[in-house]
Amino acid sequence: MTSDESLQFLEHLRRHDHLVKSAAPNGQPVEQGAASSRQQSRLWELTDLSASDFADEAARFARFEHVALQELLSAPALNETFSQRFLREMTVFPYQTADGNAALAVADPTDRAAQRAAEIVLRRDVKITVASVEDLKVVLDRRLGEDSAEAADAAGQFLPREDDIESLRDLASGAPVVRAVNDLLEKAVELRASDIHIEPFQSGLVVRMRIDGLLRPVAAPAGVLPQAVISRIKIIANLNIAERRLPQDGAARLRVGRADIDIRVAIMPMQHGESAVVRILPKDRGLLVVEKLGFSPSDEVKLRRLLKLPHGMIVVTGPTGSGKTTTLATVLSILNEPGRKILTVEDPVEYDIPGVNQAQVKPAIGLTFAAALRSFVRQDPDVIMVGEIRDNETAHVAIHAALTGHLVLTTLHTESAAAAVPRLLDLGVEGYLLRSTLRAVV
């Protein structure tokens, strides 16, 4: 975009209440001469929009059609006469529409230079459509990745066998694989993804990221052995790369770009290899603020009133990824005062909270939730947080801790708050104990 168009687009975003950050002090949100995709990325960072919604606003601003990733992937490509370097640097994708016309999907709808270049190369008029930067990168990687795939096939003749553990370890520590995994992590942090799903199929690795609760496909690392990518993730999470028959769980703390993150890694053997799910937990202390949890004002008042109780049990419920642990960590940050002793037992420790004594369960040596809870009661705590009630023993120890003058916070995997009571009863907790201890279910 030109300077004037950038400011006009910023004003468009401001009018629609999408602008959450200010532009640069000099009034120029992006530097002159920057690549279009980079300009769009800089503008996107000023908003609260997802990549797709931002592209929607850009299309509405320029009065062009917004095309989705699936539409681009299914359309016939017209990239044969274009330089791959041009398409990648400009982040544009030429394709044929359903009515046989030529179209150019762009991230920046005001990029006249790309449109003129496409018309010169194709020697006909070109229709401009708008797509998100991420979708364009995915489709370019898919459509332009054939050369890389051929190179990978050729390299495959010299790659180690799956059962050659030492060679695989060396390969997983090599620069191409390390760079590929680092690029995946950086992209996930940039897109504010909560999880990375790396899944093996007969045709190769499929990589998806969960962004705003929805899985979105991204380009898989090209030119590297799938087993080496999984092995690299295992090495980061301190897992056994020789074990491929059983599931493994691990965790690590990393510096990715400018961000400090914690990751949780779950490895599961599948038909065509091992699948890895990497959960990303930003070390952003700003996340642990009640106002960012999304409670209504009345519920927030109730929550703060509950936290003043001296004893009892408060349960947070919801499916995987719904924010149970983040809610509990936020609650602990509120309760974290010099006058209170707080102990937590988690699997794993997701948020490191200074001033809170946090323990990691280690079932292999007998340190289970129940065993840790029994020891906790002898540590004279005021508040106890149990990462999850999974079994009868943990439920009973947690209930008795709440009965003996402790405030117990915990989570349950249920679909609704109301389902927490029958779930606890199903775990063998007596009804009269629940009546005496259960203070609230969130």
C-alpha positions in Angstrom: 0.0 0.0 0.0 1.0 3.6 -0.5 1.2 5.8 2.5 -2.2 7.5 1.8 -3.9 4.1 1.2 -2.4 2.7 4.4 -3.8 5.6 6.5 -7.2 5.2 4.7 -7.2 1.5 5.5 -6.3 2.3 9.2 -9.1 4.7 9.3 -11.5 2.0 7.9 -10.3 -0.4 10.6 -10.8 2.3 13.3 -14.3 3.1 12.2 -15.2 -0.6 12.5 -13.6 -0.9 16.0 -10.9 -3.4 14.9 -7.9 -1.2 15.7 -6.4 -2.2 19.1 -2.9 -0.6 18.8 -1.8 2.7 17.6 0.2 3.3 14.4 3.8 4.5 14.6 4.3 7.9 16.2 5.1 9.5 12.8 1.7 8.4 11.5 3.2 5.8 9.1 2.1 2.3 10.1 4.6 0.7 7.6 7.9 1.8 6.1 8.0 3.0 2.5 9.1 0.4 0.0 8.4 -2.7 2.1 7.0 -5.8 0.5 3.2 -5.9 0.3 2.8 -9.0 2.5 5.0 -7.5 5.2 3.0 -4.3 5.1 -0.2 -6.3 5.5 1.4 -8.2 8.4 2.3 -5.0 10.1 -1.2 -3.6 9.7 -2.7 -6.9 10.9 -0.6 -6.6 14.2 -2.5 -3.4 15.0 -5.8 -5.2 15.0 -7.7 -7.8 17.0 -8.7 -9.7 13.9 -7.8 -13.2 12.7 -5.9 -13.5 9.5 -9.0 -14.4 7.6 -11.1 -11.6 9.1 -8.3 -9.1 8.3 -8.3 -10.3 4.7 -12.1 -9.9 4.7 -11.8 -6.2 5.9 -9.1 -5.6 3.2 -11.4 -7.0 0.5 -14.3 -4.9 1.8 -12.1 -1.8 1.8 -10.9 -2.3 -1.8 -14.3 -3.7 -2.9 -12.8 -7.0 -4.2 -13.8 -10.6 -3.6 -12.2 -12.5 -0.7 -11.2 -16.0 -1.6 -10.7 -18.8 0.9 -7.8 -21.3 1.0 -9.9 -24.3 -0.2 -11.0 -22.3 -3.3 -7.4 -21.4 -4.1 -6.2 -25.0 -3.7 -9.0 -26.4 -5.9 -8.5 -23.8 -8.7 -6.2 -24.5 -11.7 -2.9 -22.7 -11.2 -1.4 -20.3 -13.8 2.0 -20.2 -12.2 4.0 -21.9 -15.0 5.1 -18.7 -16.7 5.9 -16.9 -13.5 9.2 -16.8 -11.5 8.8 -18.7 -8.2 10.9 -16.0 -6.6 8.4 -13.3 -7.8 5.4 -15.2 -6.5 6.9 -15.8 -3.1 8.4 -12.3 -2.6 5.2 -10.6 -3.7 3.0 -13.2 -2.0 0.6 -13.5 -4.9 -1.0 -16.5 -6.6 -2.3 -16.6 -10.2 -5.1 -19.0 -11.0 -8.0 -19.6 -13.3 -11.6 -18.8 -12.2 -14.6 -21.1 -12.7 -15.6 -19.1 -15.8 -12.2 -19.5 -17.4 -10.8 -16.0 -16.6 -7.4 -15.2 -15.1 -7.3 -14.1 -11.5 -4.5 -13.0 -9.1 -5.0 -13.6 -5.4 -3.1 -10.9 -3.4 -2.7 -10.0 0.2 -2.6 -6.2 -0.6 -5.5 -5.3 -2.9 -3.9 -2.0 -3.7 -0.7 -3.5 -5.1 -0.9 -2.3 -8.7 2.6 -3.4 -9.6 1.7 -7.1 -9.0 -1.4 -6.7 -11.1 0.5 -5.0 -14.0 3.2 -7.7 -13.9 0.6 -10.5 -14.0 -1.2 -8.9 -17.0 2.2 -8.6 -18.8 3.1 -12.2 -18.2 -0.3 -13.7 -18.9 -1.0 -11.2 -21.8 -4.6 -10.7 -20.7 -6.7 -8.9 -18.2 -6.4 -10.2 -14.7 -9.1 -10.1 -12.0 -7.8 -9.2 -8.5 -9.0 -11.2 -5.5 -8.0 -10.9 -1.9 -6.6 -13.7 0.4 -4.9 -13.7 3.8 -1.1 -13.8 3.8 -1.1 -17.2 5.6 -3.5 -18.7 3.0 -1.3 -17.4 0.1 1.8 -18.9 1.7 0.1 -22.3 2.1 -1.1 -22.4 -1.4 2.3 -21.3 -2.8 4.1 -23.9 -0.7 1.7 -26.5 -2.0 1.8 -25.5 -5.7 5.4 -24.5 -5.9 6.7 -27.3 -3.6 7.0 -29.9 -6.4 10.7 -29.2 -7.0 11.3 -29.4 -3.2 9.4 -32.7 -3.1 11.5 -34.1 -6.0 14.6 -33.0 -4.2 13.4 -34.7 -1.0 12.7 -37.9 -2.9 16.2 -37.9 -4.3 17.7 -37.2 -0.9 15.6 -40.0 0.6 17.9 -42.5 -1.1 20.6 -41.3 1.3 18.6 -40.9 4.5 18.9 -43.4 7.4 16.5 -46.2 8.0 13.9 -45.7 10.7 15.6 -48.2 13.0 19.0 -46.5 12.7 18.6 -44.5 15.9 22.0 -42.9 16.1 21.8 -41.7 12.5 18.3 -40.4 13.0 19.5 -38.6 16.2 22.3 -36.9 14.2 19.9 -36.0 11.4 17.4 -34.5 13.9 20.2 -32.3 15.3 21.2 -31.1 11.8 20.6 -27.6 10.6 17.8 -28.3 8.1 15.6 -30.2 10.6 16.4 -27.8 13.5 15.5 -24.8 11.2 12.3 -26.5 10.0 11.0 -27.1 13.5 12.1 -23.7 14.7 10.2 -22.2 11.7 7.1 -24.1 12.7 7.3 -22.8 16.3 7.9 -19.2 15.1 4.9 -19.4 12.7 2.7 -20.7 15.5 3.7 -17.9 17.8 3.2 -15.3 15.1 -0.3 -16.7 14.3 -1.1 -16.9 18.0 -1.8 -20.6 17.6 -2.6 -22.7 20.7 -1.5 -26.1 19.3 0.6 -27.5 16.4 -0.6 -30.9 15.0 2.0 -32.9 13.1 0.4 -35.9 11.6 2.0 -38.7 9.4 0.1 -40.1 6.4 1.2 -42.2 3.5 1.7 -39.1 1.3 3.9 -37.4 4.0 3.5 -35.1 7.0 0.4 -32.9 7.4 0.8 -29.9 9.6 -2.1 -28.0 11.1 -2.3 -25.2 13.7 -5.2 -24.5 16.0 -6.0 -20.7 15.7 -9.0 -19.3 17.6 -10.2 -22.8 18.3 -10.1 -23.9 14.6 -7.5 -26.1 12.9 -5.9 -24.5 9.9 -3.5 -26.3 7.5 0.0 -24.9 7.1 2.8 -25.9 4.8 4.7 -29.0 6.1 8.5 -28.9 6.2 9.9 -29.7 2.8 13.1 -31.7 2.0 13.4 -33.2 5.5 12.6 -36.8 6.7 9.2 -36.9 8.6 10.8 -39.1 11.3 13.6 -36.6 11.8 11.0 -33.8 12.4 9.3 -35.9 15.1 12.7 -36.9 16.6 13.7 -33.3 16.8 10.5 -32.5 18.7 11.2 -35.5 21.0 14.7 -34.2 21.7 13.4 -30.7 22.6 10.9 -32.3 25.0 13.5 -34.7 26.5 11.7 -37.8 25.2 13.1 -41.1 24.1 13.5 -41.1 20.3 14.1 -44.9 20.3 10.7 -45.6 21.7 8.1 -45.7 18.9 5.6 -48.2 20.1 4.2 -46.3 23.1 2.7 -42.8 23.7 5.1 -40.3 25.3 4.4 -36.9 27.0 7.0 -34.2 27.6 7.5 -30.5 28.1 10.1 -27.8 27.5 10.7 -24.1 27.9 12.0 -22.3 24.7 12.9 -18.9 23.4 11.2 -18.4 20.0 12.0 -15.1 18.3 11.3 -12.5 21.0 8.9 -14.6 23.0 9.4 -17.0 25.9 7.1 -20.0 25.6 6.4 -23.3 27.4 5.4 -26.3 25.2 3.7 -29.5 26.1 4.4 -32.4 23.7 2.2 -35.5 23.2 3.5 -38.2 20.9 1.2 -41.0 19.7 2.1 -44.0 17.4 -0.1 -44.1 14.4 -0.5 -46.3 11.3 2.1 -44.4 9.2 4.4 -43.2 11.9 4.2 -41.0 15.0 1.9 -38.1 15.5 2.9 -35.1 17.6 0.8 -32.4 19.2 2.6 -29.4 20.6 0.7 -27.2 22.9 2.0 -23.6 23.1 1.8 -21.7 26.4 3.1 -18.1 26.1 4.9 -16.9 29.1 3.0 -13.6 29.0 2.2 -12.5 32.5 -0.5 -10.2 31.0 -2.6 -13.3 30.2 -3.1 -13.9 33.9 -5.6 -11.1 34.4 -9.3 -11.8 35.3 -10.5 -9.2 32.8 -9.0 -11.2 30.0 -10.8 -14.5 30.9 -14.0 -13.4 29.3 -16.3 -13.5 32.4 -19.4 -11.4 32.5 -19.2 -8.6 35.1 -21.7 -10.4 37.4 -19.7 -13.7 37.2 -16.5 -11.9 37.8 -17.9 -10.5 41.0 -19.0 -14.0 42.1 -15.5 -15.4 41.3 -13.8 -12.7 43.4 -16.3 -13.4 46.3 -15.5 -17.1 46.1 -11.8 -16.5 46.4 -12.3 -14.9 49.8 -13.6 -18.1 51.2 -11.2 -19.7 53.8 -11.9 -23.4 52.7 -13.9 -25.6 50.4 -13.6 -26.8 46.8 -13.9 -24.8 43.6 -14.0 -26.8 40.4 -13.3 -25.5 36.9 -14.8 -27.7 34.1 -14.7 -27.8 30.3 -13.3 -29.8 27.4 -9.6 -29.9 26.4 -8.3 -26.5 25.4 -11.2 -24.5 26.9 -9.0 -22.5 29.3 -9.3 -24.4 32.6 -5.7 -24.2 33.5 -5.4 -20.6 32.4 -8.4 -19.8 34.6 -6.9 -21.5 37.6 -3.5 -19.9 37.0 -5.2 -16.5 37.0 -7.0 -17.3 40.2 -3.7 -18.3 41.8 -2.1 -15.0 40.7 -5.0 -13.2 42.5 -4.6 -15.3 45.7 -0.8 -15.1 45.6 0.0 -12.9 48.6 2.7 -13.1 51.2 0.1 -14.0 53.8 -0.9 -17.2 52.0 1.0 -20.4 51.3 -0.1 -21.9 47.9 0.9 -25.4 46.7 0.0 -26.9 43.3 0.4 -30.3 41.8 0.2 -30.3 38.0 0.8 -32.5 35.0 2.8 -30.7 33.7 3.4 -27.3 35.3 2.0 -25.0 32.6 2.3 -21.5 34.1 5.3 -20.6 36.3 4.0 -18.3 39.0 6.6 -16.7 41.2 5.7 -17.2 44.9 3.7 -20.3 44.3 5.1 -23.7 45.2 4.4 -25.9 42.1 5.1 -29.6 41.8 5.1 -31.9 38.8 3.6 -35.3 39.1 5.9 -38.3 38.2 3.8 -41.5 38.1 6.8 -43.5 37.2 8.3 -43.1 40.7 5.0 -43.0 42.5 4.5 -39.3 42.7 0.8 -39.2 41.7 -1.8 -36.5 42.3 -3.1 -38.4 45.4 0.4 -39.0 46.8 1.3 -35.3 46.4 -1.9 -34.2 48.0 -1.3 -36.3 51.1 2.1 -34.7 51.5 0.7 -31.2 50.8 -1.6 -31.4 53.8 1.5 -31.8 56.0 3.1 -28.7 54.4 0.6 -26.4 56.2 -0.8 -24.7 53.0 -3.7 -22.2 52.8 -4.6 -23.0 49.1 -4.1 -26.2 47.2 -4.4 -26.5 43.4 -4.8 -30.0 41.9 -4.2 -29.9 38.1 -7.0 -32.5 37.5 -9.1 -35.0 39.4 -8.8 -38.2 37.3 -9.6 -41.0 39.7 -11.3 -42.0 42.9 -8.2 -41.7 45.1 -7.4 -38.2 44.0 -11.1 -37.1 44.4 -11.3 -38.4 48.0 -8.0 -36.8 49.1 -9.0 -33.5 47.5 -12.4 -33.6 49.3 -10.8 -34.3 52.6 -8.3 -31.5 52.1 -11.2 -29.1 51.6 -12.9 -30.5 54.7 -9.9 -29.8 56.9 -9.7 -26.1 56.3 -8.0 -25.7 52.9 -9.2 -23.9 49.8 -8.9 -26.5 47.0 -8.9 -25.5 43.3 -9.1 -28.2 40.7 -10.4 -29.1 37.2 -12.7 -31.8 35.8 -13.1 -32.9 32.2 -16.9 -32.5 31.8 -19.0 -30.8 29.1 -20.8 -28.5 31.5 -20.6 -27.1 35.0 -23.7 -29.1 36.0 -22.1 -32.4 34.9 -19.4 -31.9 37.6 -21.6 -33.2 40.4 -22.5 -36.5 38.8 -18.9 -36.9 37.7 -17.7 -36.5 41.3 -20.4 -38.9 42.5 -19.3 -41.4 39.8 -15.7 -41.1 41.2 -17.1 -42.4 44.5 -17.4 -39.1 46.5 -20.2 -39.3 49.0 -23.1 -36.9 48.5 -23.0 -35.5 52.0 -19.3 -34.7 51.6 -20.0 -32.8 48.4 -22.7 -30.8 50.1 -20.1 -29.8 52.8 -17.2 -28.9 50.6 -18.2 -28.0 47.0 -18.5 -24.2 46.9 -18.7 -23.6 43.1 -18.3 -25.1 39.7 -17.1 -22.8 36.8 
